[in-house]
Amino acid sequence: MKIGVPTETADGEKRVALVPDAAAELIEDGHEVVVAAGAGEGATFSDDDYEAVGCEVLADREAVFEAADIVFQVQALGSVGEDVDPYTDGQVVVGLLGPYDVADEQLETLADRSVSAFSLELIPRISRAQSMDALSSQASLGGYQATLMAAEELPKMFPMEMTAAGTIRPAKVLVIGAGVAGLKAISTAERLGSDTKGHDVRLEVKQEVESLGADFVELDLETEGSGDEEGYAVEMGEEFYAAQREQMENVVPRMDVLITTAAIPGRPAPEIITSGMIEDMDEGSVVVDLAAATGGNCEPTEAGETVVHDGVTVHGPTNLPSKVANTASDQYANNLQNFLANLTDEEGELDFDFEDEIIDSTLLTHDGTIRNPHIDDSGDEDETDDGETDDDATADESAADADDEEGATDAA
């Protein structure tokens, strides 16, 4: 097949869907790779780098769509807005397609062109799919970057030190949400030497938090039903969130740094932190809300903006993995390679095996039809939703990520 890599169009997106090393492996497997000129520049990969491994560099992104059998993208469709790229009849598209935000008109356009569109946000949470799980690979980088952002902004050092001038007390860091992003934020804060705490409504992740050296903040809440059978956090009632906020008032004001990652697939992020809690934090404290893209966990959060609320800096980043675009692109390209391997037979031909849970779960449109069992007509996921936001993950996957952080073999 001929695999195409267009330039990305999302604002501020520096990642590229395929890096030269991954392209070289695909070419070795017998595929052709065409890349739009400049597609890798944001991730520090030049056109010469791609040509050196055998890729054909085309003058513009439209030419990539015209030439490719299968298109690899980072963000498209619902992830970037109302635009639909010039996909050709029968083309295959794989990427982060924003399935919860994709418009009916966009899906109808894809179906009219008989495009087979695979949305990586809908990868099922099964062991076989871990190597294809782009949300987890990118969320891990987001958690890492969130901690570094806070450390740079905070007017205190993270670690405790004994000096001739006296003892430097460690910064106090609280991470809310112990999915992939949360556990990476915790492990990074621990490595920087902070006094780190973690909280999650799913008590089964307590061991993961403590295994990284952090203290688990356990609130007096009725948490039964807070996670589904796959380990996802699920939406709770307002009474639950009100009780959670009330108890958080005794925890948050004592923190120097607050990193929030709580998200629910296909739903607005739960508002856990009120403006009053942030006002009670010391001046100069830092908040990084990784759920900003879906509304934020903190009342003052503004998506894509940094605001100062009563002396506390509140960051609302929506694409932190792009800050480390080289590494993020490399990880994402590996996810795509593994996805393609599952989508093709031994001869390298496409094999739409709908008995395969991964293929069935991620395919939005195919053969002229809209087929997405995970999102109903109102845009809500159904009871068997397999999707995941950037900052939510199963306990098993979180444990695998944490183990990797400690030098163990990555389960993926």
Protein Blocks (a to p, Z undefined) as FASTA:
>chain_A
ZZdddddfbehiabdfbdfklmmmmmmnopacdddehklmmnopafklmmmnopacdfbf
klmmmmpmbdcdfbecjlnojbdcfbdehiacdddehlmlpcfklmmmmmmnopacddfk
lpccdfklmmmmmmlmmmmmmmmmmmmmmmmmpccdfbdcddfkbpcdddddddehjafk
lmmmmmmmmmnopacddddfblklmmmmmmnopacddddddfehkacfkopacdddfklm
mmmmmmmmmmmmmpmbdcdfbdcehiacddfbdfklmmmpcehiacddfklmnnpjafkl
cghiacdeehiacdddfblmlmmmmlmmmmmmmmmmmmmmmmpcfkopacddfkbmklmm
mmmbgghiacdfkbcfkopacfkbcbdcfkbccfklmmmmmmmmnopacfZZ
